[in-house]
């Protein structure tokens, strides 16, 4: 049984994306309401077209990269064949280096084809969360549910009435009927429950709370109207009921047609590119999964899939027509120029970093030399000062100051001659002589 909850998604990645998509969906709803159209299904259709339109640049870039990869696929296959059966590290590194060199030669980034998938997948999951919890993200819709939830909570014994009536037919993620600690519901939890109601369950709720039957009937009628699409309630799962069963069927068909349109050009390369061939085989039956999932998901999610698939089919046909008219060799040449410009920029940056590193090394060495020389100079001056203070005493003891001075000068001259010019020793002797 499909469950729905009012609490917004607060996860690290999907939470902010869900809130952003919720703001967009709410803005669309309010804009349509200003024109007198209050219908969530129409808002979902407009919202789906808008989101897919924003992703057109990424999809175009991905398709262009795929077309370029098809052009170089024979050369890629030669590299793969060259290293076939070789699994040692040296061979794997050599294969990767040759493949990267080939990509650089044609100015192709192998990761560009994956970029749309990396962007669209978080959006897709975040979108499901928004569609699961329409009242949590569209405040005018929540107000309709709140008008009923507030009055139900204010009714004595309401919890037991709700539990006895709906615990066996409606499950809610934000709480468990079987929990022994559960004796009351918050307003949001009550809205979670009401958001699961079908027309029959709304009628049952009115009979269980006769004092609120008027407000329940009035707001339930508005809720059912804004959630209606071609006589279907978009909050209910499709199941095997007519006409809801048409949603999974159309979802599967449009998914199949979208995949066929997108991979038609890749199939032409079946004998040349094993990777593309494998991808095509894995995607052949994705439409079956779409049918199966749409049977259990709300009609609103299936509607989102159908509209998105139809949009992508039209988009792919336009892109294919455009690709047939452009010169791929010209694109390759432009990509080469861009790749060469980036390479030159990286080389210049590396050279600047090398020069900066060498300059810093010289500065450090100069500072170290100056520090050593300063230390030696201070030591030498200290020694001379000490000798000067002792000199009168030594002269008094020897009684031959002139002879000692002459001998000392000869010794210093000999040491100075032996020391290398500019060496630390020479500097120390020079300072000592001074």
Buried (B, 14 or more C-beta within 10 A) or exposed (E): EBEBBBEBBEEEEBBBBBBEBBEBBBEBBBEBBEEEEBBBBBBBBBBBBEBBEEBEEBBBBBBBBBBBBBBBBEBBBEBBEEBEEEEEEEBEEBBEEBBEEBBBBBBBBEEBBEBBEEBBEBBBBBBBBBBBBBBBBBEEBBEBBBBBBEBBBEBEEBBEBBBEBBBEEBBBBBBEBEEEEEEEBEBBBBBBBBBBBBBEBBBBBBEBBEEBBEBBBEBBEBBBEBBBBEEBBBBBBBBEEEEBBBBBBBBBBBBBBBBBBBBEBBEEBEEEBBBBBEEBEEBEEEBEEBBEBBBEBBBBBBBBBBBBBBBBBEBBEEBBEEBEEEEBEEBBEEBBEEBEEEEEEEEEEEEEEEEEEEEEEEEEEEEEEEEEEEEBEEEBEEEBEEEEEEEEEEBEEEEEEEEBEEEEEEEBEEBBEEBEEEEEBBBBBEBBBE
